[in-house]
Amino acid sequence: MAQQLTDAFKYKNWRAHLEQNGNSVKNVQPLYVHHAQKDGNVLYALLTIDADTTEGQKLNPICFLKGDAVSMLVVLIAEETNEKYVLLVRQRRICDGSFTYEHPAGMIDQDDPSPVEVAARELGEEAQLDVQPAELKPLFDKPLYSATSTSDEALYFFYLERRMPLADVQALQGKSTGEEDENEHTTLHVATFPEAHKRVSNIHGVMSHLLYLQKVGDYETIKTL
């Protein structure tokens, strides 16, 4: 059974933030709601909003409701050479059908215990890596919004470093991942840091690379980008 929009955790969370920020919400109407096939929960929705700010102004009347999510930069270090490789997810971009290379990511649901535990779980499902939450380190001390005004999505960024034999790193190349019943057709792509930096096609990916290299003091790799 499809979940009612007003019962969805992400809707309740978004609505609460609206009101906590002092806005007077008069009306919210869904233009489109998309549900997950496996459990019927709301994945995302396009909403029209009638709300006033404390200054007496109208808020932007459109919001793309997605909820909070996690993004993970996975750095695999070859034991034989110490060279760093980035694990990317290759899939088709929804808007134009082009291939895109991104870091593993996932949505935070109502019953999820914490963002870092979601990140560890998603790496198991999407990247086929057995990861403990304690292995993941934050890139930022707070979630960052993916858009300034048109979406509620806030992203928690983590990174993982793992040393492994080069053969094991290479074995991840081209593996199929994703949930077919949710129309997720993804494959893994292993790239050196400079190649990954060229291939990623979103601002979040580029930003994560630079912040990670700065955080670990790898200025030699920064010079190659």
Backbone as CSV, one residue per row, in Angstrom:
resi,resn,N_x,N_y,N_z,CA_x,CA_y,CA_z,C_x,C_y,C_z
1,MET,0.840,-1.197,0.000,0.000,0.000,0.000,0.878,1.250,0.000
2,ALA,0.525,2.204,-0.847,1.315,3.421,-0.959,1.151,4.285,0.291
3,GLN,2.256,4.743,0.809,2.263,5.596,1.992,1.667,6.969,1.678
4,GLN,0.870,7.489,2.593,0.345,8.838,2.442,1.490,9.846,2.624
5,LEU,1.483,10.885,1.793,2.549,11.882,1.861,2.691,12.449,3.266
6,THR,1.583,12.795,3.903,1.641,13.434,5.224,2.119,12.488,6.321
7,ASP,2.149,11.184,6.027,2.659,10.207,6.991,4.157,9.957,6.821
8,ALA,4.734,10.436,5.738,6.139,10.163,5.444,7.056,10.936,6.384
9,PHE,8.101,10.272,6.849,9.072,10.893,7.752,9.688,12.130,7.121
10,LYS,10.063,12.051,5.845,10.723,13.197,5.214,9.776,14.389,5.085
11,TYR,8.487,14.112,4.883,7.521,15.216,4.827,7.370,15.860,6.203
12,LYS,7.223,15.037,7.236,7.058,15.563,8.586,8.289,16.373,9.003
13,ASN,9.468,15.879,8.652,10.709,16.557,8.992,10.802,17.910,8.288
14,TRP,10.476,17.921,7.007,10.493,19.164,6.219,9.472,20.169,6.758
15,ARG,8.273,19.692,7.052,7.216,20.578,7.557,7.612,21.162,8.916
16,ALA,8.229,20.345,9.759,8.657,20.821,11.073,9.721,21.902,10.948
17,HIS,10.656,21.726,10.016,11.695,22.734,9.806,11.089,24.051,9.312
18,LEU,10.108,23.948,8.432,9.426,25.153,7.958,8.875,25.962,9.127
19,GLU,8.200,25.287,10.019,7.541,25.970,11.127,8.539,26.399,12.204
20,GLN,9.577,25.603,12.432,10.600,25.977,13.406,11.347,27.244,12.978
21,ASN,11.434,27.463,11.684,12.107,28.650,11.169,11.189,29.868,11.123
22,GLY,10.018,29.749,11.740,9.134,30.898,11.894,8.201,31.167,10.742
23,ASN,8.083,30.217,9.820,7.207,30.417,8.671,5.780,29.989,8.993
24,SER,4.831,30.711,8.449,3.423,30.379,8.613,2.957,29.626,7.375
25,VAL,2.683,28.335,7.539,2.308,27.485,6.411,0.791,27.465,6.284
26,LYS,0.305,27.958,5.167,-1.140,28.007,4.935,-1.635,26.785,4.172
27,ASN,-0.844,26.340,3.209,-1.315,25.219,2.394,-0.133,24.547,1.697
28,VAL,-0.197,23.225,1.590,0.781,22.441,0.838,0.018,21.468,-0.048
29,GLN,0.311,21.497,-1.334,-0.354,20.608,-2.281,0.680,19.808,-3.070
30,PRO,0.541,18.488,-3.135,1.468,17.693,-3.934,1.107,17.754,-5.423
31,LEU,2.095,18.023,-6.251,1.905,17.940,-7.696,2.212,16.538,-8.204
32,TYR,3.167,15.888,-7.532,3.555,14.526,-7.917,4.218,13.858,-6.724
33,VAL,3.891,12.591,-6.481,4.490,11.814,-5.406,4.967,10.488,-5.981
34,HIS,6.212,10.141,-5.714,6.779,8.877,-6.194,7.037,7.960,-5.005
35,HIS,6.569,6.711,-5.108,6.712,5.748,-4.025,7.697,4.642,-4.407
36,ALA,8.364,4.088,-3.389,9.238,2.935,-3.593,8.389,1.707,-3.903
37,GLN,8.863,0.910,-4.831,8.102,-0.278,-5.237,8.096,-1.352,-4.155
38,LYS,9.216,-1.466,-3.406,9.315,-2.599,-2.481,8.470,-2.433,-1.217
39,ASP,8.273,-1.179,-0.747,7.527,-1.000,0.497,6.458,0.085,0.424
40,GLY,6.370,0.798,-0.708,5.343,1.819,-0.866,5.620,3.130,-0.169
41,ASN,6.802,3.268,0.450,7.137,4.512,1.131,7.412,5.633,0.129
42,VAL,7.184,6.863,0.559,7.422,8.019,-0.306,8.922,8.189,-0.531
43,LEU,9.334,8.217,-1.809,10.736,8.458,-2.146,10.990,9.950,-2.317
44,TYR,10.147,10.591,-3.112,10.258,12.041,-3.291,8.940,12.580,-3.819
45,ALA,8.818,13.908,-3.767,7.564,14.542,-4.185,7.839,15.973,-4.624
46,LEU,7.011,16.442,-5.543,7.057,17.836,-5.965,5.852,18.536,-5.352
47,LEU,6.118,19.601,-4.600,5.077,20.256,-3.821,4.926,21.722,-4.218
48,THR,3.697,22.218,-4.115,3.468,23.662,-4.167,3.141,24.115,-2.748
49,ILE,3.664,25.290,-2.380,3.577,25.759,-1.000,2.997,27.166,-0.957
50,ASP,2.112,27.364,-0.023,1.636,28.714,0.298,2.062,28.975,1.735
51,ALA,3.157,29.747,1.904,3.695,30.000,3.233,4.275,31.404,3.303
52,ASP,4.124,32.035,4.460,4.632,33.391,4.685,5.804,33.353,5.662
53,THR,6.815,34.184,5.398,7.941,34.310,6.304,7.592,35.281,7.427
54,THR,8.474,35.380,8.419,8.253,36.319,9.520,8.328,37.768,9.043
55,GLU,8.954,37.980,7.855,9.014,39.330,7.285,7.772,39.678,6.480
56,GLY,6.829,38.740,6.408,5.606,38.984,5.660,5.730,38.717,4.180
57,GLN,6.788,38.014,3.769,6.995,37.690,2.360,6.571,36.250,2.087
58,LYS,6.307,35.964,0.811,5.951,34.612,0.398,7.217,33.805,0.131
59,LEU,7.217,32.550,0.589,8.296,31.646,0.218,8.154,31.233,-1.238
60,ASN,9.273,30.803,-1.811,9.218,30.203,-3.144,8.141,29.119,-3.133
61,PRO,7.209,29.135,-4.081,6.061,28.225,-4.002,6.331,26.782,-4.419
62,ILE,7.559,26.463,-4.834,7.863,25.102,-5.294,8.949,24.489,-4.425
63,CYS,8.768,23.219,-4.036,9.807,22.485,-3.316,9.860,21.045,-3.811
64,PHE,11.072,20.590,-4.110,11.292,19.195,-4.463,11.691,18.465,-3.190
65,LEU,10.798,17.643,-2.672,10.997,16.943,-1.408,11.764,15.643,-1.638
66,LYS,12.958,15.552,-1.056,13.770,14.343,-1.184,14.153,13.751,0.163
67,GLY,14.279,14.592,1.188,14.743,14.110,2.479,16.263,14.136,2.559
68,ASP,16.803,13.759,3.721,18.246,13.777,3.930,18.894,12.538,3.332
69,ALA,20.196,12.662,3.029,20.914,11.566,2.383,22.369,11.557,2.848
70,VAL,23.077,10.500,2.476,24.498,10.372,2.782,25.272,10.190,1.489
71,SER,26.503,10.689,1.472,27.404,10.526,0.333,28.764,10.096,0.871
72,MET,29.370,9.075,0.229,30.601,8.497,0.760,31.707,8.472,-0.292
73,LEU,32.816,9.113,0.028,34.016,9.021,-0.796,34.806,7.807,-0.329
74,VAL,34.972,6.820,-1.215,35.684,5.589,-0.880,37.057,5.623,-1.537
75,VAL,38.105,5.644,-0.708,39.482,5.676,-1.191,40.119,4.327,-0.899
76,LEU,40.454,3.604,-1.946,41.083,2.294,-1.826,42.575,2.458,-2.102
77,ILE,43.409,2.018,-1.163,44.856,2.207,-1.265,45.508,0.860,-1.545
78,ALA,46.162,0.748,-2.692,46.814,-0.508,-3.078,47.987,-0.787,-2.149
79,GLU,47.996,-1.971,-1.550,49.046,-2.319,-0.597,50.426,-2.346,-1.248
80,GLU,50.481,-2.755,-2.514,51.781,-2.914,-3.167,52.430,-1.587,-3.552
81,THR,51.614,-0.580,-3.880,52.150,0.666,-4.430,51.786,1.914,-3.630
82,ASN,50.844,1.782,-2.703,50.301,2.924,-1.951,49.531,3.896,-2.832
83,GLU,49.248,3.528,-4.081,48.480,4.418,-4.937,47.011,4.411,-4.498
84,LYS,46.399,5.586,-4.581,45.014,5.738,-4.155,44.068,5.639,-5.342
85,TYR,42.996,4.857,-5.145,41.957,4.712,-6.149,40.628,5.146,-5.525
86,VAL,39.773,5.707,-6.352,38.449,6.139,-5.905,37.408,5.189,-6.483
87,LEU,36.484,4.746,-5.640,35.405,3.870,-6.092,34.200,4.719,-6.472
88,LEU,33.832,4.677,-7.754,32.717,5.464,-8.259,31.556,4.548,-8.646
89,VAL,30.384,5.140,-8.720,29.188,4.440,-9.202,28.803,5.048,-10.546
90,ARG,28.688,4.200,-11.549,28.335,4.649,-12.896,26.870,4.315,-13.168
91,GLN,26.105,5.325,-13.564,24.696,5.115,-13.871,24.217,6.219,-14.801
92,ARG,23.033,6.049,-15.332,22.498,7.072,-16.216,21.808,8.170,-15.402
93,ARG,22.073,9.393,-15.783,21.473,10.553,-15.118,19.997,10.627,-15.507
94,ILE,19.137,10.848,-14.513,17.695,10.821,-14.761,17.274,11.913,-15.737
95,CYS,17.831,13.108,-15.583,17.324,14.252,-16.345,17.580,14.163,-17.844
96,ASP,18.769,13.673,-18.255,19.079,13.678,-19.688,19.552,12.325,-20.225
97,GLY,19.622,11.309,-19.368,19.987,9.983,-19.829,21.458,9.772,-20.083
98,SER,22.297,10.770,-19.776,23.733,10.611,-19.964,24.321,9.766,-18.842
99,PHE,25.495,9.172,-19.097,26.162,8.438,-18.038,26.817,9.417,-17.076
100,THR,26.702,9.104,-15.791,27.300,9.941,-14.768,28.113,9.075,-13.817
101,TYR,29.164,9.655,-13.277,30.018,8.975,-12.302,29.898,9.731,-10.982
102,GLU,29.514,9.002,-9.935,29.262,9.624,-8.639,29.848,8.774,-7.526
103,HIS,29.897,9.343,-6.331,30.262,8.568,-5.160,29.042,7.785,-4.682
104,PRO,29.249,6.647,-4.027,28.111,5.923,-3.458,27.304,6.833,-2.534
105,ALA,26.006,6.654,-2.533,25.128,7.515,-1.736,23.854,6.754,-1.398
106,GLY,23.064,7.323,-0.512,21.803,6.689,-0.148,20.940,7.608,0.684
107,MET,19.651,7.328,0.690,18.696,8.136,1.450,18.588,7.662,2.893
108,ILE,18.272,8.598,3.774,18.030,8.293,5.184,16.526,8.116,5.393
109,ASP,16.154,6.977,5.938,14.743,6.671,6.153,14.351,6.858,7.614
110,GLN,13.070,6.728,7.870,12.521,7.001,9.206,13.142,6.137,10.297
111,ASP,13.336,4.864,10.030,13.802,3.944,11.063,15.314,3.808,11.116
112,ASP,16.042,4.595,10.326,17.496,4.507,10.328,18.059,5.117,11.608
113,PRO,19.031,4.448,12.249,19.537,4.912,13.549,20.368,6.193,13.474
114,SER,21.227,6.329,12.464,22.078,7.515,12.357,22.635,7.599,10.945
115,PRO,23.029,8.793,10.493,23.584,8.928,9.139,24.800,8.041,8.894
116,VAL,25.704,7.925,9.867,26.911,7.139,9.645,26.581,5.651,9.496
117,GLU,25.579,5.179,10.200,25.175,3.776,10.052,24.490,3.545,8.711
118,VAL,23.755,4.542,8.232,23.183,4.452,6.886,24.305,4.384,5.858
119,ALA,25.335,5.203,6.046,26.458,5.218,5.115,27.146,3.856,5.058
120,ALA,27.355,3.245,6.212,27.989,1.928,6.255,27.118,0.884,5.559
121,ARG,25.824,0.934,5.796,24.908,-0.015,5.168,24.883,0.150,3.650
122,GLU,24.837,1.403,3.197,24.773,1.665,1.770,26.034,1.195,1.049
123,LEU,27.190,1.284,1.706,28.418,0.807,1.079,28.386,-0.713,0.925
124,GLY,27.707,-1.378,1.846,27.543,-2.813,1.689,26.638,-3.156,0.528
125,GLU,25.548,-2.390,0.373,24.575,-2.675,-0.676,25.044,-2.182,-2.042
126,GLU,25.600,-0.977,-2.077,25.903,-0.343,-3.358,27.332,-0.585,-3.833
127,ALA,28.272,-0.752,-2.891,29.669,-0.930,-3.271,30.207,-2.308,-2.915
128,GLN,29.366,-3.140,-2.290,29.745,-4.506,-1.929,30.969,-4.540,-1.020
129,LEU,31.030,-3.586,-0.085,32.108,-3.528,0.892,31.520,-3.715,2.286
130,ASP,32.176,-4.528,3.103,31.762,-4.731,4.490,32.410,-3.632,5.325
131,VAL,31.617,-2.655,5.746,32.141,-1.472,6.416,31.457,-1.298,7.769
132,GLN,32.256,-1.028,8.781,31.732,-0.690,10.106,31.607,0.831,10.224
133,PRO,30.568,1.329,10.903,30.398,2.781,11.025,31.634,3.504,11.548
134,ALA,32.381,2.864,12.460,33.557,3.513,13.044,34.663,3.769,12.016
135,GLU,34.617,3.062,10.886,35.629,3.263,9.844,35.383,4.530,9.029
136,LEU,34.168,5.036,9.069,33.806,6.207,8.279,34.085,7.483,9.057
137,LYS,34.649,8.466,8.361,34.972,9.742,8.989,34.229,10.854,8.265
138,PRO,33.736,11.840,8.998,32.990,12.931,8.351,33.909,13.892,7.616
139,LEU,33.441,14.382,6.481,34.158,15.427,5.760,33.753,16.807,6.257
140,PHE,32.536,16.915,6.815,32.026,18.166,7.362,31.425,17.876,8.728
141,ASP,31.282,18.917,9.536,30.709,18.732,10.864,29.200,18.938,10.883
142,LYS,28.600,19.101,9.709,27.158,19.277,9.615,26.711,18.885,8.220
143,PRO,25.439,18.586,8.029,24.951,18.295,6.672,24.906,19.569,5.843
144,LEU,25.067,19.420,4.536,25.032,20.554,3.617,23.874,20.388,2.651
145,TYR,23.205,21.487,2.338,22.088,21.430,1.401,22.603,21.302,-0.032
146,SER,21.886,20.511,-0.824,22.293,20.308,-2.214,21.813,21.420,-3.128
147,ALA,20.844,22.224,-2.683,20.339,23.346,-3.470,19.965,24.470,-2.516
148,THR,20.015,25.712,-2.994,19.777,26.845,-2.109,18.316,27.034,-1.748
149,SER,17.400,26.668,-2.639,16.003,26.980,-2.331,14.985,25.982,-2.852
150,THR,15.314,25.194,-3.839,14.279,24.395,-4.494,14.156,22.968,-3.970
151,SER,15.047,22.533,-3.089,14.967,21.184,-2.552,15.291,21.194,-1.064
152,ASP,14.672,20.272,-0.337,14.935,20.162,1.095,16.139,19.283,1.396
153,GLU,16.704,18.614,0.395,17.736,17.601,0.614,18.972,18.173,1.308
154,ALA,19.382,17.526,2.393,20.626,17.840,3.089,21.498,16.589,3.067
155,LEU,22.776,16.753,2.750,23.690,15.633,2.576,24.712,15.575,3.707
156,TYR,24.895,14.363,4.247,25.966,14.093,5.200,27.112,13.449,4.419
157,PHE,28.311,14.025,4.514,29.453,13.556,3.737,30.433,12.791,4.625
158,PHE,30.832,11.605,4.155,31.807,10.775,4.855,32.883,10.320,3.879
159,TYR,34.014,9.888,4.447,35.023,9.242,3.608,35.531,7.987,4.298
160,LEU,35.972,7.045,3.485,36.505,5.774,3.954,37.837,5.523,3.267
161,GLU,38.864,5.219,4.054,40.146,4.768,3.515,40.298,3.285,3.831
162,ARG,40.682,2.511,2.810,40.894,1.086,3.066,42.071,0.588,2.233
163,ARG,43.024,-0.027,2.920,44.160,-0.647,2.242,43.780,-2.062,1.839
164,MET,44.104,-2.450,0.626,43.790,-3.786,0.143,44.697,-4.138,-1.030
165,PRO,44.862,-5.421,-1.316,45.683,-5.810,-2.461,45.158,-5.188,-3.749
166,LEU,46.072,-4.840,-4.643,45.670,-4.218,-5.901,44.696,-5.103,-6.674
167,ALA,44.894,-6.412,-6.609,43.994,-7.329,-7.322,42.569,-7.211,-6.805
168,ASP,42.411,-7.004,-5.495,41.071,-6.851,-4.915,40.447,-5.523,-5.320
169,VAL,41.274,-4.485,-5.431,40.781,-3.196,-5.914,40.267,-3.348,-7.340
170,GLN,41.071,-3.974,-8.179,40.707,-4.124,-9.587,39.505,-5.036,-9.777
171,ALA,39.297,-5.964,-8.843,38.181,-6.905,-8.962,36.830,-6.218,-8.828
172,LEU,36.809,-5.021,-8.249,35.555,-4.286,-8.107,35.109,-3.631,-9.411
173,GLN,36.039,-3.484,-10.343,35.732,-2.808,-11.601,34.616,-3.514,-12.376
174,GLY,33.584,-2.754,-12.714,32.522,-3.264,-13.574,31.466,-4.106,-12.881
175,LYS,31.539,-4.269,-11.563,30.532,-5.068,-10.859,29.178,-4.372,-10.916
176,SER,28.135,-5.128,-11.166,26.778,-4.580,-11.208,26.228,-4.472,-9.799
177,THR,25.615,-3.315,-9.490,25.019,-3.104,-8.172,23.663,-2.447,-8.365
178,GLY,23.057,-2.044,-7.251,21.756,-1.384,-7.349,20.614,-2.374,-7.260
179,GLU,19.426,-1.851,-6.998,18.224,-2.664,-6.875,17.393,-2.543,-8.143
180,GLU,17.302,-3.631,-8.863,16.583,-3.625,-10.134,15.117,-3.253,-9.951
181,ASP,14.511,-3.681,-8.825,13.094,-3.383,-8.627,12.851,-1.907,-8.347
182,GLU,13.917,-1.147,-8.054,13.793,0.306,-7.878,14.384,1.046,-9.078
183,ASN,14.597,0.317,-10.173,15.119,0.900,-11.406,16.516,1.495,-11.209
184,GLU,17.313,0.847,-10.346,18.688,1.272,-10.128,19.614,0.375,-10.936
185,HIS,20.126,0.886,-12.032,21.012,0.124,-12.910,22.404,0.745,-12.803
186,THR,23.190,0.244,-11.864,24.478,0.843,-11.573,25.602,-0.178,-11.686
187,THR,26.792,0.316,-12.016,27.998,-0.501,-12.016,29.100,0.260,-11.297
188,LEU,30.040,-0.479,-10.732,31.164,0.135,-10.039,32.271,0.474,-11.033
189,HIS,32.955,1.564,-10.770,34.089,1.984,-11.598,35.221,2.405,-10.680
190,VAL,36.383,1.792,-10.864,37.558,2.101,-10.065,38.479,2.996,-10.881
191,ALA,38.890,4.123,-10.285,39.718,5.083,-11.013,40.797,5.650,-10.112
192,THR,41.944,6.003,-10.714,42.943,6.726,-9.943,42.343,8.069,-9.543
193,PHE,42.955,8.715,-8.579,42.389,9.982,-8.106,42.263,11.007,-9.235
194,PRO,43.307,11.232,-10.049,43.164,12.214,-11.137,42.063,11.848,-12.128
195,GLU,41.944,10.543,-12.453,40.894,10.127,-13.393,39.517,10.319,-12.773
196,ALA,39.377,9.941,-11.505,38.086,10.090,-10.823,37.678,11.549,-10.770
197,HIS,38.647,12.423,-10.535,38.354,13.853,-10.438,37.828,14.388,-11.773
198,LYS,38.309,13.823,-12.860,37.832,14.247,-14.181,36.465,13.650,-14.510
199,ARG,36.212,12.457,-13.991,34.982,11.758,-14.362,33.758,12.188,-13.555
200,VAL,33.943,12.533,-12.277,32.768,12.889,-11.481,32.063,14.085,-12.111
201,SER,30.756,14.030,-12.119,29.982,15.034,-12.857,29.038,15.814,-11.953
202,ASN,29.393,15.929,-10.675,28.605,16.780,-9.791,29.538,17.550,-8.861
203,ILE,29.067,18.692,-8.403,29.864,19.558,-7.547,30.245,18.855,-6.246
204,HIS,29.335,18.040,-5.710,29.599,17.353,-4.451,30.826,16.449,-4.568
205,GLY,30.943,15.762,-5.691,32.072,14.858,-5.880,33.391,15.594,-5.940
206,VAL,33.427,16.656,-6.731,34.644,17.456,-6.847,35.034,18.034,-5.486
207,MET,34.067,18.574,-4.773,34.307,19.165,-3.462,34.829,18.122,-2.473
208,SER,34.255,16.924,-2.491,34.680,15.874,-1.570,36.128,15.470,-1.823
209,HIS,36.518,15.377,-3.099,37.906,15.039,-3.419,38.868,16.039,-2.799
210,LEU,38.612,17.307,-3.027,39.525,18.351,-2.566,39.567,18.426,-1.042
211,LEU,38.402,18.301,-0.412,38.384,18.359,1.050,39.083,17.171,1.678
212,TYR,38.891,16.000,1.103,39.560,14.811,1.630,41.078,14.957,1.531
213,LEU,41.568,15.350,0.366,43.011,15.464,0.177,43.612,16.507,1.110
214,GLN,42.882,17.582,1.329,43.348,18.591,2.267,43.338,18.056,3.692
215,LYS,42.288,17.319,4.048,42.137,16.811,5.412,43.250,15.829,5.770
216,VAL,43.653,14.976,4.805,44.696,13.982,5.084,46.088,14.496,4.731
217,GLY,46.181,15.725,4.221,47.469,16.316,3.903,48.148,15.731,2.676
218,ASP,47.373,15.226,1.730,47.935,14.630,0.508,48.043,15.707,-0.579
219,TYR,49.020,16.577,-0.422,49.156,17.690,-1.351,49.812,17.271,-2.670
220,GLU,50.495,16.131,-2.666,51.079,15.630,-3.909,49.976,15.242,-4.899
221,THR,48.927,14.591,-4.380,47.824,14.216,-5.270,47.070,15.446,-5.750
222,ILE,46.928,16.434,-4.866,46.232,17.672,-5.263,46.916,18.292,-6.475
223,LYS,48.251,18.220,-6.549,48.996,18.809,-7.658,48.678,18.130,-8.987
224,THR,48.222,16.874,-8.926,47.949,16.133,-10.163,46.552,16.363,-10.707
225,LEU,45.700,17.024,-9.946,44.304,17.194,-10.355,44.150,18.356,-11.331
